[in-house]
Amino acid sequence: MKIAILSNKSKPLGDPLGEDFEKFIVLLINGLNEEQNNLSVFASINLILDIQFHPLNSDAIDWGFQQDCNLEFKNFIDHQHAYSEALNFIQDQDHDLILNFTDHPWPILNGRFLNTPLITVLNTPPTAALQSAVKLNQHKGIYFICSSYYLQSIWAPHSQISEVIPSGIDVNLHSFSNVTEENRAIWMGDIERGTGLEDALLACKQNYWNLCIIGEIKDQKYLDYIIEPYLDEETFILDPEKDSLTCENYLKRAEVALFTQEKYNTAELILKCLAYGMPVATYPMNSLKEFLPEGIGKQTTAENIAELAHIGKTVLKNPRRNCRGFVEEHFASQKQAKYFSEFINKIVQSEQSKKENAKKLVQKKSLP
């Protein structure tokens, strides 16, 4: 098969510090390459070997004649132009399939005008521009996949979703640990107002737990004047980039993880904790329900410190091996990439069958 792959312009593929979604794309590309497919990958930086790579052009537009232009608008148009160049190349090269991993509306809006099936992975909520593009392109040969069942639920009013294939995490990068440091809890998030860090600290005090805080200090005064009085000698604050090895060590050995805020990467962080064998207690978050079935983790019914402390104790009864097994079974990116590859083959075969049937019908009509 000849497959074109459009990646997100602002998120380089193959970056060791990149997000799990980009790492999943790399796993998928490597798998498709091993299956002897002819791949054309469009990305901002080439960190993948042995493929036909095409850099997305970001310097083609002269902005000297445009006044009062904000950075967001400039990036949107630069990316739109880069994707248009890629689509022009794809159209000329007669591909069997286009995989669109971008969060830009332009590839979707133009996909209907190409003679190639287009699969778009929806990995973000339905923002206005993206939602409009999806609504306007409910046509044959256009397919949409969601990377979680929560995203499927909020995209369903706007589009038919062909499949749900979570990107998951690379379980090989997060090895299971049955050895724990007694009474050690983990909290992850930026250290700033509105994150619920104070609640996590108070919940730990109720349970006589020592807390490890992993996050970037975004508000120093908030840390100095509000958080500092709660801290004791056993509380650690680690920067996830500067102290990466130490962070991994605490993640492996902590008994429980507490989450009090919902961000774009919260699901990834929870899966990492579970992969290490650590059960999870969280405040209520709709997007995380599929990751925390009974026996793995638990959400409070409301944002309540006493309840967070209570369910934190409750989830300690969950076997660490069960937490690891849940991720290996349902959210290992290696398995998910294989499912994605199978879905691709099914779509290509279906589209080829449709073309053959259409040719036969034309030939039949042309007979005297």
C-alpha positions in Angstrom: 0.0 0.0 0.0 1.0 3.6 -0.6 0.2 5.6 2.5 0.6 9.3 3.2 0.9 10.4 6.8 0.3 14.0 7.9 1.6 14.7 11.4 1.0 17.8 13.6 3.2 20.7 12.4 3.9 21.9 15.9 4.7 18.5 17.5 7.8 16.8 16.1 7.7 13.0 15.7 10.3 10.9 17.4 11.1 13.4 20.2 12.0 11.3 23.4 10.4 14.1 25.5 7.3 14.3 23.2 3.7 13.4 24.1 2.5 9.9 24.0 0.2 10.6 21.0 3.3 11.4 18.9 5.1 8.4 20.2 2.1 6.2 19.2 2.3 7.7 15.6 6.0 6.6 15.5 5.1 3.1 16.6 2.4 2.9 13.9 4.8 4.2 11.2 7.4 1.7 12.2 4.8 -1.1 12.1 3.4 -0.1 8.7 7.0 0.2 7.4 7.8 -3.4 8.6 4.7 -4.5 6.7 6.5 -3.3 3.5 4.1 -0.4 2.9 5.3 2.6 0.8 5.1 5.5 3.3 5.3 9.2 2.7 5.5 11.0 6.1 5.0 14.8 6.4 6.3 16.2 9.7 8.2 19.2 11.0 11.4 17.3 11.9 12.8 14.0 10.7 13.5 11.9 13.7 12.4 8.6 12.1 14.7 6.5 9.9 14.1 4.4 6.8 11.0 6.2 5.5 10.3 8.7 2.7 10.3 12.0 4.8 8.9 15.3 3.6 9.4 18.4 5.9 6.4 20.6 6.3 7.3 24.0 5.0 6.8 26.8 7.5 8.7 29.6 5.8 6.9 30.0 2.5 4.8 33.1 3.3 6.1 36.6 3.3 4.4 38.4 6.2 6.0 41.8 5.5 2.8 43.1 3.9 0.5 42.0 6.7 0.0 44.4 9.6 -1.4 43.9 13.1 -1.2 40.1 12.9 -1.2 38.1 16.1 1.0 34.9 16.5 -2.0 32.5 16.7 -3.3 33.7 13.3 0.2 33.6 11.8 0.7 30.0 12.9 -2.7 29.0 11.7 -2.0 30.3 8.1 1.6 29.0 8.1 0.4 25.6 9.0 -2.5 25.8 6.5 0.0 26.5 3.7 2.3 23.7 4.8 -0.6 21.2 4.8 -1.7 22.5 1.4 1.7 21.8 -0.1 1.6 18.3 1.3 -1.8 17.6 -0.1 -0.7 18.8 -3.5 2.1 16.3 -3.5 -0.2 13.5 -2.3 -2.7 14.2 -5.0 0.1 14.0 -7.7 1.5 10.7 -6.3 -1.6 8.6 -6.4 -1.7 7.2 -2.8 -4.0 4.5 -1.5 -4.7 6.2 1.8 -4.1 9.4 3.8 -3.7 9.3 7.5 -4.3 12.7 9.1 -3.0 13.2 12.6 -3.2 17.0 12.6 -5.6 19.1 14.7 -5.9 21.6 11.8 -9.2 21.9 9.8 -7.5 22.3 6.4 -6.6 18.7 5.6 -10.2 17.6 6.4 -11.8 20.4 4.4 -9.6 19.5 1.4 -9.9 15.7 1.8 -13.2 15.4 0.1 -11.7 16.8 -3.1 -9.0 14.1 -3.3 -9.5 10.7 -5.0 -7.9 9.1 -1.9 -9.6 7.8 1.3 -8.8 10.0 4.3 -8.7 8.8 7.9 -8.5 11.6 10.5 -7.7 10.9 14.2 -9.6 13.2 16.5 -7.4 13.7 19.5 -8.7 17.0 20.7 -12.2 18.3 21.7 -14.4 19.8 19.0 -13.0 23.3 18.8 -15.0 25.6 16.5 -12.8 25.5 13.4 -12.2 21.7 13.6 -15.8 21.0 14.4 -16.9 23.0 11.3 -14.5 21.1 9.0 -15.7 17.7 10.4 -19.4 18.6 10.0 -18.9 19.7 6.4 -17.1 16.5 5.4 -19.4 13.7 6.2 -18.8 12.0 2.8 -17.8 8.7 1.4 -14.1 8.0 1.7 -13.8 10.3 4.8 -13.3 8.4 8.1 -13.0 9.6 11.6 -11.3 7.9 14.6 -11.3 9.0 18.2 -8.4 8.3 20.5 -10.7 7.8 23.5 -14.3 6.9 24.3 -14.7 10.3 26.1 -13.8 12.1 22.9 -16.2 9.9 20.9 -19.0 10.9 23.2 -18.4 14.7 22.6 -17.7 14.3 18.9 -20.7 12.0 18.2 -23.2 14.9 17.8 -20.9 16.4 15.1 -19.7 13.3 13.2 -20.0 9.6 12.6 -17.1 8.0 14.3 -15.8 4.9 12.5 -13.7 3.5 15.3 -12.2 4.3 18.7 -8.5 3.4 19.0 -6.8 4.8 22.1 -3.1 5.7 21.6 -2.3 4.4 25.1 1.3 4.4 26.4 4.4 2.5 25.6 4.5 0.0 28.5 8.1 -0.9 27.8 9.1 2.5 28.9 7.4 2.2 32.2 8.4 -1.0 34.0 6.2 -2.5 36.7 7.5 -2.2 40.3 6.2 -4.2 43.2 8.5 -2.5 45.7 7.0 0.6 47.3 8.0 3.3 49.8 5.4 3.1 52.6 3.0 6.0 53.0 4.3 7.8 49.9 1.8 9.5 47.6 2.4 11.3 44.3 0.7 14.4 42.9 1.5 15.7 39.4 0.7 19.1 37.9 1.9 22.6 37.5 2.4 24.4 40.8 0.0 27.3 40.5 -3.4 28.4 41.7 -6.5 26.4 40.9 -4.8 23.0 40.6 -6.1 21.5 43.8 -2.6 21.0 45.2 -3.7 22.3 48.6 -6.5 19.7 48.7 -4.0 16.9 48.0 -1.7 18.1 50.7 -4.5 18.2 53.3 -5.7 14.7 52.2 -2.2 13.4 52.8 -2.0 15.0 56.2 -5.3 13.2 57.1 -3.7 9.9 56.1 -0.3 10.6 57.5 1.2 10.3 54.0 4.4 11.8 52.6 3.7 13.6 49.3 6.0 13.9 46.3 4.9 16.8 44.1 6.0 16.5 40.5 5.5 19.7 38.5 6.9 22.9 37.1 6.7 26.0 39.5 4.5 28.4 37.5 3.7 30.7 40.5 6.5 31.2 42.9 4.5 33.4 45.3 1.7 30.8 45.4 4.4 28.3 46.4 6.0 30.5 49.0 2.9 32.0 50.7 0.2 29.3 50.3 1.8 25.9 49.7 5.0 26.3 51.8 3.1 26.2 55.2 1.7 22.8 54.4 5.1 21.3 53.5 7.2 19.1 55.9 10.6 17.5 55.7 9.2 14.4 53.9 7.6 16.4 51.1 9.5 16.6 47.8 9.0 19.0 44.9 10.5 17.8 41.6 10.7 19.4 38.2 9.6 16.7 35.6 12.4 17.8 33.1 15.3 18.8 35.4 14.8 15.8 37.7 13.4 13.2 35.3 15.2 10.2 36.7 14.3 11.0 40.2 10.7 11.5 39.2 10.6 8.1 37.6 12.0 6.5 40.7 9.3 8.1 42.9 6.6 7.1 40.4 7.7 3.5 40.6 7.8 3.4 44.4 4.9 5.5 45.5 1.9 3.7 46.9 -0.9 5.9 45.5 -1.3 8.8 43.0 -3.7 11.7 43.6 -5.1 13.8 40.8 -7.1 17.0 41.5 -7.1 18.7 38.1 -8.0 17.8 34.6 -5.6 18.8 31.8 -4.8 17.6 28.3 -2.2 15.1 29.5 -3.9 13.9 32.7 -5.0 10.6 31.1 -1.4 9.9 30.0 -0.1 10.6 33.5 -2.7 8.3 35.0 -1.8 5.5 32.6 1.8 5.9 33.5 1.0 5.5 37.2 -1.0 2.4 36.6 1.7 0.9 34.4 4.1 1.2 37.3 1.5 -0.6 39.4 0.3 2.5 41.3 -3.5 2.8 42.0 -5.1 6.2 41.5 -7.5 8.4 43.4 -9.0 11.5 41.6 -11.5 14.2 41.9 -14.4 13.7 39.5 -13.4 14.0 35.8 -15.6 12.7 33.0 -12.7 12.1 30.6 -11.0 9.7 32.9 -13.8 7.2 33.6 -12.6 4.6 31.0 -9.1 4.6 32.6 -10.3 3.9 36.2 -12.6 0.9 36.4 -13.4 -0.5 39.9 -10.4 -2.4 41.3 -7.9 -0.1 39.5 -8.7 3.4 40.8 -11.5 5.5 42.0 -13.0 9.0 41.6 -14.7 11.0 44.4 -18.3 12.0 43.9 -17.4 15.6 44.6 -14.3 17.7 45.2 -14.0 16.9 48.8 -10.7 16.6 50.8 -12.1 14.1 53.3 -13.4 11.9 50.5 -10.2 12.1 48.6 -8.3 11.0 51.7 -10.9 8.1 52.1 -10.8 6.8 48.6 -7.0 7.2 48.6 -6.9 4.6 51.4 -9.5 2.5 49.7 -7.5 2.1 46.4 -4.5 0.9 48.3 -6.3 -2.4 48.5 -6.1 -2.8 44.7 -3.2 -5.1 43.8 -0.5 -3.4 41.9 -0.2 -6.2 39.5 -3.9 -5.6 38.5 -3.1 -2.0 37.7 -0.3 -3.0 35.5 -2.3 -5.8 33.8 -5.1 -3.4 33.0 -2.8 -1.1 31.1 -1.1 -3.9 29.3 -4.4 -5.4 28.2 -6.3 -2.2 27.1 -3.9 0.7 26.7 -0.5 -0.7 25.5 0.4 1.5 22.5 2.0 -1.5 20.8 -1.3 -3.3 20.8 -3.2 -0.2 19.8 -0.9 0.4 16.8 -1.6 -3.1 15.6 -5.4 -2.5 15.9 -4.9 0.7 13.9 -3.0 -1.1 11.2 -5.8 -3.7 10.9 -8.3 -0.9 10.6 -6.3 0.7 7.8 -6.2 -2.6 5.9 -10.0 -3.0 6.3 -10.6 0.5 4.9 -8.3 0.1 1.9 -9.8 -3.2 1.0 -13.3 -1.8 1.3 -12.4 1.3 -0.9 -10.8 -0.9 -3.5 -13.8 -3.2 -3.6 -16.1 -0.1 -4.1 -13.9 1.1 -7.0 -14.0 -2.4 -8.7 -17.7 -2.6 -8.3 -18.2 0.8 -9.8 -16.0 -0.1 -12.8 -18.0 -3.3 -13.4 -21.2 -1.3 -13.2 -19.9 1.2 -15.8 -18.7 -1.6 -18.1 -22.1 -3.4 -17.8 -24.0 -0.2 -18.7 -21.7 0.4 -21.7 -22.5 -3.1 -23.2 -24.9 -3.1 -26.2 
